[in-house]
Amino acid sequence: MNQSSSSLSSLTAISPIDGRYAKATASLRPIFSEFGLIHSRVKVEVTWLLQLTNSAHLNDVASLSEAAQARLMALVDNFDETAAARVKEIEATTNHDVKAVEYWLKESVKGDAELEAISEYFHFACTSEDINNLAYALMLQQGRSAIISKQTTLLNELRDLAHRYADMPILCRTHGQTATPSTLGKEFANVAHRLKGQIDHFAAIAILGKLNGAVGNFNAHFSAYPQVPWEDLASATVEQLGLSYNPYTTQIEPHDYIAELCHNLQRINTILIDFSRDMWSYISIGYFKQRLIANEVGSSTMPHKVNPIDFENAEGNLGIANALSAHFAEKLPISRWQRDLSDSTVLRNLGSAYGHSLIAYNALAKGLSKTEVDADKLAQDLDDNWEVLAEPIQTVMRRYHIEQPYEKLKALTRGKKINAAVLREFVEQLNLPAAVKEELAALTPARYIGNAAAKAKQI
């Protein structure tokens, strides 16, 4: 194959988003691709034109019949790859992507007398950024909905696991060392609670837009129609697109909301990185088994291997998504004076952060579907670590005013492996009521779980 003439496919794509992981990110392609950007621009241009023609304030702009309005909306609703290719052909001449959309729209209404008569009101008083900021806002709105759907699927799976394993005791590890037990369900519930809070924040962030001209003051608008309430028209158009209006901007909408989206996405992904690493570690110590798939290979040289590749894949892609999001949040709100173009190429990469996030969410879902709890291993680990009961025993000793309870249990247990018999012998010699001694003697690591089970069931 002549490499210089390779056609674009999942095999020849430079980015794994459109290559190796193309199937996982297919839902984002109509949103964040060049096609998606052009389609969103078309929607903005048509929505603005319809706002102008429907306004009672522009007396010399003819109102459109319902049929003409329907024909305009059809340009949006029926926009396809053939139409996008034609826009790109025009751009090859104009060397300006937004102007190419305007020219395509004018070209598309030729032969329709009613629409031709008002065709010069396409892009009326707009700077390119009026169209672009709204187009990217629409893309982010759709993209957010797409990944929130996947995030919510993960959240629901974590909630199900919290309920399923609410009563299953697990030995916790703080600083990597054996510690007070919990339940497996409560540990899943912890992640679910964190995730839900951040998804709710993510969904609530207002996606902003502006439509106020070259430097944000409606200069061209008022020069043509001094008496028109332009801000009202602009605000109505932005809101008609399902966005929130930003009344104070330069030539660009300042992208603060994009930074907010990116920071929130980072927090969601960081929670899931934390979860991925914990699952990886639990698999490593045998708390979870991975279901075998007959034809899969774990290692090219070690036939026995069953590797936690889905959690590793998730961790890696979440990290890339966060690195991109960090740059977007840091760079996009900064623009020299009223406008510089350094944001343009950066904005074109927004879909990459969403793409890597989506790949990770799919990998996590796949990893969870392949893991099974090894209940015997969990039980054995608890039974091998009776020293964790030093905490409740010394706490009860405090209640009954026994001197130096912490120090006595430290001497008995710190850095040592002990068993039930050693602890019971220790308890027996304490100056405690008989009923209390019986309660402590009946306590086991598996029973020392506080309200973990109840909290797991409440999530």
VEXDREN-2710 file (C-alpha; in Angstrom, 1 decimal):
% VEXDREN-2710
k/r/px/py/pz
1/MET/0.0/0.0/0.0
2/ASN/1.2/3.5/-0.8
3/GLN/1.2/5.1/2.6
4/SER/1.1/8.6/1.2
5/SER/-2.3/7.9/-0.4
6/SER/-3.9/5.9/2.4
7/SER/-7.6/6.7/2.7
8/LEU/-9.0/7.6/6.1
9/SER/-10.4/4.6/8.0
10/SER/-10.4/3.2/11.5
11/LEU/-7.0/1.6/10.5
12/THR/-5.4/4.8/9.2
13/ALA/-6.8/7.4/11.6
14/ILE/-4.1/9.2/13.6
15/SER/-6.2/9.4/16.8
16/PRO/-7.4/6.2/18.4
17/ILE/-10.7/8.0/19.1
18/ASP/-11.5/7.5/15.4
19/GLY/-9.3/4.5/15.0
20/ARG/-9.1/1.7/17.5
21/TYR/-11.9/3.0/19.6
22/ALA/-14.1/4.3/16.8
23/LYS/-17.0/2.0/17.7
24/ALA/-17.0/3.3/21.3
25/THR/-17.1/7.0/20.3
26/ALA/-19.5/6.7/17.3
27/SER/-22.2/8.5/19.2
28/LEU/-20.0/11.6/19.4
29/ARG/-19.1/11.7/15.7
30/PRO/-22.2/13.6/14.5
31/ILE/-21.7/16.1/17.4
32/PHE/-18.0/17.0/17.5
33/SER/-16.8/16.3/13.9
34/GLU/-16.3/18.9/11.3
35/PHE/-19.7/17.8/10.0
36/GLY/-21.2/18.5/13.4
37/LEU/-19.6/21.9/13.6
38/ILE/-20.9/23.0/10.2
39/HIS/-24.4/21.6/11.0
40/SER/-24.5/23.6/14.2
41/ARG/-23.4/26.7/12.3
42/VAL/-26.2/26.2/9.9
43/LYS/-28.7/25.9/12.7
44/VAL/-27.5/29.2/14.3
45/GLU/-27.6/31.1/11.0
46/VAL/-31.1/29.9/10.2
47/THR/-32.4/30.6/13.7
48/TRP/-31.0/34.2/13.6
49/LEU/-32.6/34.8/10.2
50/LEU/-36.0/33.5/11.4
51/GLN/-35.7/35.8/14.5
52/LEU/-35.1/38.8/12.2
53/THR/-38.0/38.0/9.8
54/ASN/-40.4/37.3/12.7
55/SER/-39.5/40.5/14.5
56/ALA/-42.1/43.4/14.5
57/HIS/-39.2/45.9/14.9
58/LEU/-37.7/45.3/11.4
59/ASN/-40.5/46.8/9.3
60/ASP/-38.6/46.5/6.0
61/VAL/-37.8/42.9/6.4
62/ALA/-40.5/40.8/5.0
63/SER/-42.2/38.2/7.2
64/LEU/-41.9/34.7/5.9
65/SER/-44.8/32.4/5.1
66/GLU/-45.1/29.2/7.1
67/ALA/-44.0/27.3/4.0
68/ALA/-40.9/29.5/3.6
69/GLN/-40.0/29.0/7.3
70/ALA/-40.4/25.3/6.9
71/ARG/-38.1/25.3/3.9
72/LEU/-35.5/27.1/6.0
73/MET/-35.8/24.6/8.8
74/ALA/-35.5/21.8/6.3
75/LEU/-32.0/23.1/5.5
76/VAL/-31.2/22.3/9.2
77/ASP/-33.1/19.2/9.7
78/ASN/-32.0/17.6/6.4
79/PHE/-28.4/18.7/6.5
80/ASP/-26.2/15.7/5.5
81/GLU/-22.7/14.9/4.5
82/THR/-23.3/15.9/0.9
83/ALA/-24.4/19.4/2.0
84/ALA/-21.4/19.6/4.4
85/ALA/-19.1/18.6/1.5
86/ARG/-20.5/21.5/-0.6
87/VAL/-19.8/23.9/2.3
88/LYS/-16.2/22.7/2.3
89/GLU/-15.9/23.2/-1.5
90/ILE/-17.0/26.8/-1.0
91/GLU/-14.5/27.2/1.9
92/ALA/-11.8/26.1/-0.5
93/THR/-12.4/29.4/-2.4
94/THR/-13.3/31.7/0.5
95/ASN/-10.7/30.3/2.9
96/HIS/-13.2/31.2/5.6
97/ASP/-15.3/28.5/7.2
98/VAL/-18.2/30.6/8.5
99/LYS/-18.5/32.7/5.4
100/ALA/-18.7/29.4/3.4
101/VAL/-21.8/28.5/5.5
102/GLU/-23.4/31.8/4.7
103/TYR/-22.7/31.4/1.0
104/TRP/-24.1/27.8/1.0
105/LEU/-27.3/29.0/2.6
106/LYS/-27.7/31.7/0.0
107/GLU/-27.0/29.2/-2.7
108/SER/-29.5/26.8/-1.2
109/VAL/-32.4/29.2/-1.4
110/LYS/-31.8/30.3/-5.0
111/GLY/-34.9/29.8/-7.1
112/ASP/-37.2/30.5/-4.1
113/ALA/-38.3/34.0/-4.6
114/GLU/-39.5/34.5/-1.1
115/LEU/-36.3/33.4/0.5
116/GLU/-34.0/35.0/-2.1
117/ALA/-35.6/38.3/-1.3
118/ILE/-34.3/38.2/2.3
119/SER/-31.1/36.2/1.7
120/GLU/-28.9/39.2/2.5
121/TYR/-30.1/38.9/6.1
122/PHE/-28.3/35.6/6.5
123/HIS/-25.4/36.5/8.9
124/PHE/-26.9/40.0/9.3
125/ALA/-24.6/42.1/11.5
126/CYS/-22.8/39.0/12.7
127/THR/-19.2/38.4/13.3
128/SER/-18.0/34.9/12.8
129/GLU/-17.7/34.4/16.5
130/ASP/-21.4/35.1/16.9
131/ILE/-22.0/32.0/14.9
132/ASN/-19.1/29.9/16.2
133/ASN/-19.7/30.5/19.9
134/LEU/-23.3/29.3/19.6
135/ALA/-22.3/26.4/17.4
136/TYR/-19.8/25.1/20.0
137/ALA/-22.3/25.7/22.7
138/LEU/-24.8/23.5/20.9
139/MET/-22.1/20.9/20.4
140/LEU/-21.2/20.9/24.1
141/GLN/-24.8/20.7/25.1
142/GLN/-25.3/17.6/23.0
143/GLY/-22.0/16.1/24.0
144/ARG/-22.7/16.7/27.7
145/SER/-26.0/14.9/27.3
146/ALA/-24.3/12.0/25.6
147/ILE/-21.7/11.4/28.2
148/ILE/-24.0/12.1/31.1
149/SER/-26.1/9.2/29.8
150/LYS/-23.0/6.9/30.1
151/GLN/-22.0/8.4/33.5
152/THR/-25.6/7.7/34.7
153/THR/-25.4/4.1/33.5
154/LEU/-22.2/3.7/35.5
155/LEU/-23.8/5.4/38.5
156/ASN/-26.7/3.0/38.4
157/GLU/-24.4/0.0/38.1
158/LEU/-22.5/1.2/41.2
159/ARG/-25.8/1.7/43.1
160/ASP/-26.9/-1.8/42.1
161/LEU/-23.5/-3.2/43.4
162/ALA/-23.9/-1.2/46.6
163/HIS/-27.3/-2.8/47.2
164/ARG/-26.2/-6.3/46.2
165/TYR/-23.2/-6.4/48.5
166/ALA/-24.5/-4.2/51.3
167/ASP/-24.1/-6.9/53.9
168/MET/-20.9/-8.5/52.6
169/PRO/-18.0/-7.6/55.1
170/ILE/-14.7/-6.5/53.7
171/LEU/-11.4/-5.8/55.4
172/CYS/-10.5/-2.2/54.7
173/ARG/-7.0/-0.9/54.2
174/THR/-5.8/2.5/55.2
175/HIS/-2.2/3.4/54.2
176/GLY/-2.3/0.0/52.5
177/GLN/-2.5/-1.7/55.9
178/THR/-5.3/-3.7/57.4
179/ALA/-7.9/-1.5/59.1
180/THR/-11.4/-1.4/60.4
181/PRO/-13.9/-3.5/58.3
182/SER/-16.7/-2.1/56.2
183/THR/-18.9/-3.8/53.6
184/LEU/-18.2/-4.2/50.0
185/GLY/-21.6/-2.5/49.2
186/LYS/-20.7/0.5/51.4
187/GLU/-17.5/0.9/49.4
188/PHE/-19.4/1.0/46.1
189/ALA/-21.9/3.4/47.7
190/ASN/-19.1/5.8/48.6
191/VAL/-18.1/6.0/44.9
192/ALA/-21.8/6.3/43.8
193/HIS/-22.4/9.2/46.2
194/ARG/-19.4/11.1/45.0
195/LEU/-20.2/10.4/41.4
196/LYS/-23.9/11.5/41.7
197/GLY/-22.9/14.8/43.3
198/GLN/-20.6/15.7/40.5
199/ILE/-22.9/14.5/37.7
200/ASP/-25.6/16.7/39.2
201/HIS/-23.2/19.7/39.1
202/PHE/-22.2/18.9/35.6
203/ALA/-25.7/18.8/34.3
204/ALA/-26.6/22.1/36.0
205/ILE/-23.9/24.2/34.5
206/ALA/-25.4/26.9/32.2
207/ILE/-24.2/26.8/28.7
208/LEU/-23.8/30.3/27.5
209/GLY/-23.9/32.1/24.2
210/LYS/-23.6/35.6/22.7
211/LEU/-24.9/37.3/19.6
212/ASN/-23.7/40.9/19.9
213/GLY/-21.3/41.7/17.1
214/ALA/-17.7/42.4/16.5
215/VAL/-16.7/43.6/20.0
216/GLY/-19.9/42.9/22.0
217/ASN/-21.8/46.2/21.7
218/PHE/-24.2/45.7/18.7
219/ASN/-22.3/48.4/16.8
220/ALA/-23.3/47.2/13.3
221/HIS/-26.8/46.4/14.4
222/PHE/-27.5/49.9/15.7
223/SER/-25.9/51.5/12.6
224/ALA/-28.5/49.8/10.4
225/TYR/-31.5/49.9/12.8
226/PRO/-31.0/52.4/15.7
227/GLN/-34.4/51.9/17.2
228/VAL/-34.4/48.1/17.3
229/PRO/-34.0/46.4/20.8
230/TRP/-31.2/44.3/19.6
231/GLU/-30.3/42.8/22.9
232/ASP/-33.8/41.5/23.3
233/LEU/-33.6/39.9/19.8
234/ALA/-30.2/38.4/20.5
235/SER/-31.2/37.1/23.9
236/ALA/-34.4/35.5/22.4
237/THR/-32.3/33.8/19.7
238/VAL/-29.8/32.4/22.1
239/GLU/-32.6/31.1/24.4
240/GLN/-34.5/29.7/21.4
241/LEU/-31.4/27.6/20.8
242/GLY/-31.8/26.2/24.3
243/LEU/-28.8/28.2/25.7
244/SER/-28.4/30.9/28.3
245/TYR/-27.6/34.5/27.1
246/ASN/-24.4/36.2/28.2
247/PRO/-24.9/40.0/28.1
248/TYR/-21.2/41.0/28.7
249/THR/-18.6/39.9/26.2
250/THR/-15.9/41.1/23.8
251/GLN/-15.9/39.6/20.3
252/ILE/-15.9/36.2/22.0
253/GLU/-18.0/34.7/24.6
254/PRO/-15.3/34.4/27.3
255/HIS/-15.5/30.6/27.7
256/ASP/-15.7/30.6/31.4
257/TYR/-18.6/28.2/31.3
258/ILE/-16.4/25.8/29.2
259/ALA/-13.8/26.0/31.9
260/GLU/-16.4/25.2/34.4
261/LEU/-17.6/22.2/32.3
262/CYS/-14.0/21.0/32.0
263/HIS/-13.2/21.3/35.7
264/ASN/-16.4/19.4/36.5
265/LEU/-15.6/16.7/34.0
266/GLN/-12.2/16.4/35.5
267/ARG/-13.7/15.8/38.9
268/ILE/-16.0/13.1/37.6
269/ASN/-13.1/11.4/35.8
270/THR/-10.8/11.7/38.9
271/ILE/-13.4/9.9/41.0
272/LEU/-13.4/7.2/38.4
273/ILE/-9.6/7.0/38.2
274/ASP/-9.7/6.5/42.0
275/PHE/-12.3/3.8/41.5
276/SER/-10.4/2.1/38.6
277/ARG/-7.2/1.9/40.8
278/ASP/-9.1/0.4/43.7
279/MET/-10.7/-2.2/41.5
280/TRP/-7.3/-3.0/40.0
281/SER/-5.9/-3.4/43.5
282/TYR/-8.8/-5.5/44.8
283/ILE/-8.4/-7.8/41.7
284/SER/-4.7/-8.0/42.5
285/ILE/-5.3/-9.3/46.1
286/GLY/-8.0/-11.7/44.9
287/TYR/-11.1/-9.9/46.2
288/PHE/-12.5/-10.1/42.7
289/LYS/-12.1/-12.8/40.1
290/GLN/-12.3/-12.0/36.4
291/ARG/-14.5/-14.2/34.2
292/LEU/-12.6/-16.1/31.7
293/ILE/-13.4/-15.6/28.0
294/ALA/-12.2/-18.7/26.1
295/ASN/-10.4/-17.1/23.1
296/GLU/-8.9/-14.2/24.9
297/VAL/-5.1/-14.0/25.7
298/GLY/-3.8/-12.3/28.8
299/SER/-0.1/-12.3/27.9
300/SER/1.8/-13.1/24.8
301/THR/4.3/-15.2/26.8
302/MET/2.6/-16.1/30.1
303/PRO/-0.5/-18.3/29.4
304/HIS/-1.9/-18.1/32.9
305/LYS/-2.5/-14.3/32.9
306/VAL/-6.0/-12.8/33.2
307/ASN/-5.2/-9.1/33.4
308/PRO/-7.5/-6.3/34.6
309/ILE/-7.1/-4.5/31.2
310/ASP/-10.5/-2.8/31.3
311/PHE/-9.7/-0.9/34.5
312/GLU/-6.3/-0.1/33.1
313/ASN/-7.8/1.2/29.9
314/ALA/-10.2/3.3/31.8
315/GLU/-7.5/4.8/34.0
316/GLY/-5.4/5.7/30.9
317/ASN/-8.2/7.3/28.9
318/LEU/-9.6/9.2/31.9
319/GLY/-6.1/10.6/32.4
320/ILE/-5.9/11.8/28.8
321/ALA/-9.4/13.3/29.0
322/ASN/-8.4/15.2/32.2
323/ALA/-5.1/16.5/30.7
324/LEU/-7.1/17.9/27.7
325/SER/-9.7/19.3/29.9
326/ALA/-7.1/21.0/32.1
327/HIS/-5.6/22.7/29.0
328/PHE/-9.1/23.8/27.8
329/ALA/-10.0/25.3/31.2
330/GLU/-6.6/27.1/31.5
331/LYS/-6.4/28.4/27.9
332/LEU/-9.9/29.2/26.7
333/PRO/-10.9/32.0/29.1
334/ILE/-7.8/34.0/28.0
335/SER/-8.0/36.1/24.9
336/ARG/-5.8/39.1/24.1
337/TRP/-7.7/42.4/24.1
338/GLN/-11.1/41.9/22.4
339/ARG/-10.2/38.8/20.5
340/ASP/-7.3/36.6/19.3
341/LEU/-7.6/33.4/17.3
342/SER/-5.6/31.1/19.6
343/ASP/-8.9/29.6/20.9
344/SER/-10.0/28.5/17.5
345/THR/-7.8/25.4/17.1
346/VAL/-8.2/24.5/20.8
347/LEU/-12.0/24.5/20.5
348/ARG/-11.9/22.0/17.7
349/ASN/-10.4/19.5/20.1
350/LEU/-13.2/19.7/22.7
351/GLY/-14.6/16.4/21.4
352/SER/-11.4/14.6/22.2
353/ALA/-11.9/15.0/25.9
354/TYR/-15.4/13.7/25.6
355/GLY/-14.2/10.9/23.4
356/HIS/-11.6/9.7/25.8
357/SER/-14.0/10.0/28.6
358/LEU/-16.6/7.9/26.8
359/ILE/-14.0/5.2/25.9
360/ALA/-13.2/5.0/29.7
361/TYR/-16.8/4.8/30.8
362/ASN/-17.3/1.9/28.3
363/ALA/-14.2/0.2/29.6
364/LEU/-15.3/0.5/33.2
365/ALA/-18.7/-0.9/32.4
366/LYS/-17.1/-3.8/30.6
367/GLY/-14.7/-4.4/33.4
368/LEU/-17.5/-4.5/36.0
369/SER/-19.4/-6.9/33.9
370/LYS/-16.5/-9.4/33.9
371/THR/-15.7/-9.3/37.6
372/GLU/-17.1/-11.6/40.3
373/VAL/-16.6/-11.3/44.1
374/ASP/-14.6/-14.0/45.7
375/ALA/-16.6/-14.2/49.0
376/ASP/-14.3/-16.9/50.4
377/LYS/-11.3/-14.7/49.9
378/LEU/-13.0/-11.8/51.7
379/ALA/-14.0/-14.0/54.6
380/GLN/-10.5/-15.5/54.9
381/ASP/-8.9/-12.1/54.9
382/LEU/-11.1/-10.9/57.7
383/ASP/-10.5/-14.1/59.7
384/ASP/-6.7/-13.6/59.3
385/ASN/-6.8/-10.1/60.9
386/TRP/-8.3/-10.2/64.3
387/GLU/-6.0/-7.4/65.4
388/VAL/-8.5/-4.9/63.8
389/LEU/-10.7/-5.5/66.8
390/ALA/-8.2/-3.6/69.0
391/GLU/-10.1/-0.5/68.0
392/PRO/-13.5/-1.4/69.4
393/ILE/-12.0/-3.1/72.5
394/GLN/-9.9/0.0/73.5
395/THR/-12.9/2.2/72.8
396/VAL/-15.1/0.2/75.2
397/MET/-12.3/0.3/77.8
398/ARG/-12.4/4.1/77.6
399/ARG/-16.1/4.1/78.3
400/TYR/-15.5/2.1/81.5
401/HIS/-12.6/4.3/82.6
402/ILE/-9.9/1.6/82.3
403/GLU/-6.5/3.2/82.4
404/GLN/-4.4/3.4/79.3
405/PRO/-6.7/1.4/77.0
406/TYR/-5.0/2.5/73.8
407/GLU/-1.5/1.8/75.1
408/LYS/-2.5/-1.7/76.3
409/LEU/-4.0/-2.7/73.0
410/LYS/-1.0/-1.2/71.2
411/ALA/1.3/-3.4/73.2
412/LEU/-0.9/-6.4/72.4
413/THR/-1.5/-5.9/68.7
414/ARG/0.8/-3.4/66.9
415/GLY/2.7/-5.1/64.2
416/LYS/1.5/-8.5/65.4
417/LYS/-0.8/-11.2/64.1
418/ILE/-3.2/-12.3/66.7
419/ASN/-6.2/-14.6/66.8
420/ALA/-9.6/-14.8/68.4
421/ALA/-8.2/-16.7/71.4
422/VAL/-5.6/-14.1/72.2
423/LEU/-8.2/-11.3/72.1
424/ARG/-10.7/-13.2/74.2
425/GLU/-8.1/-14.0/76.8
426/PHE/-7.2/-10.2/76.9
427/VAL/-10.9/-9.2/77.3
428/GLU/-11.5/-11.8/80.0
429/GLN/-8.9/-10.2/82.4
430/LEU/-10.4/-6.7/82.0
431/ASN/-12.4/-5.1/84.7
432/LEU/-15.6/-4.9/82.7
433/PRO/-19.2/-6.0/83.4
434/ALA/-19.9/-9.6/82.4
435/ALA/-22.4/-8.7/79.7
436/VAL/-19.9/-6.3/78.1
437/LYS/-17.3/-9.1/78.1
438/GLU/-19.7/-11.4/76.4
439/GLU/-20.5/-8.8/73.7
440/LEU/-16.8/-8.3/73.0
441/ALA/-16.1/-12.0/73.1
442/ALA/-18.8/-12.5/70.4
443/LEU/-17.4/-9.8/68.2
444/THR/-15.6/-10.9/65.0
445/PRO/-14.0/-8.8/62.3
446/ALA/-16.9/-9.7/60.0
447/ARG/-19.4/-8.4/62.5
448/TYR/-17.5/-5.2/63.2
449/ILE/-19.0/-3.1/60.3
450/GLY/-20.8/-0.3/62.1
451/ASN/-23.7/1.1/59.9
452/ALA/-22.0/0.2/56.7
453/ALA/-24.8/-2.1/55.5
454/ALA/-27.5/0.4/56.2
455/LYS/-25.6/3.2/54.4
456/ALA/-25.1/0.9/51.4
457/LYS/-28.8/0.2/51.1
458/GLN/-29.7/3.9/51.4
459/ILE/-27.7/5.1/48.3
END
